[in-house]
Amino acid sequence: SQQGEEDPQALSIQEGENATMNCSYKTSINNLQWYRQNSGRGLVHLILIRSNEREKHSGRLRVTLDTSKKSSSLLITASRAADTASYFCATASGLSLNTDKLIFGTGTRLQVFP
Amino acid sequence: EAGVAQSPRYKIIEKRQSVAFWCNPISGHATLYWYQQILGQGPKLLIQFQNNGVVDDSQLPKDRFSAERLKGVDSTLKIQPAKLEDSAVYLCASSSPTRQISYEQYFGPGTRLTVT
């Protein structure tokens, strides 16, 4: 079963604009991760935020986590055509390091027009 | 470092036939995962190995799917017999849980299976 639900399902923007994607999940987590998938490079890990963190940055990416609302958001600033891809949130909620498994959401398809 | 390798990249078979996929994880990664990704959905975990032992196979349809990782390195996933609904991309990923900083997974390019 899929734990995360991304919103919106699809997003189209112009280069230079910001893109915001949201993820909601159902159970308590150890960490939440965002991945990008495009036909050229497959599924690539972008950023990980732990359950005791509220915000994290990596380059043009900003992730927030609200465990009380069981939600996360991914902000891509100053988007580029190369950011065109599907973005997935994935939650990890295992009881130990060795049994942490990821449950992926349904994804947001981002299209960035030049 | 070399990434996760998978083969074949594409496979077309008829229903009721069998098929096998191969994965070679990143060197030194103890944990290996197989995912099924149906078009328009996120990846779904089928099986997780820690070295050559199975950690989680709760979502593996064991009547038709099998997987092994005999020497704790590369792995094969088999479907026998295939059904139409098995058409999907099969992704292999690896991670190194001994790293204390993060537990990101590294994915291979996937095998796109079409069952006709």
Interface residues (C-beta under 8 A of the other chain):
Chain A: Q2 G4 N31 Q33 Y35 G42 L43 V44 H45 L48 F88 A90 A92 L97 N98 T99 D100 K101 L102 I103 F104 G105 T106 G107
Chain B: T31 Y33 Q41 G42 P43 K44 L45 Q48 Q50 V55 D56 L91 A93 P97 S102 Y103 E104 Q105 Y106 F107 G108 P109 G110
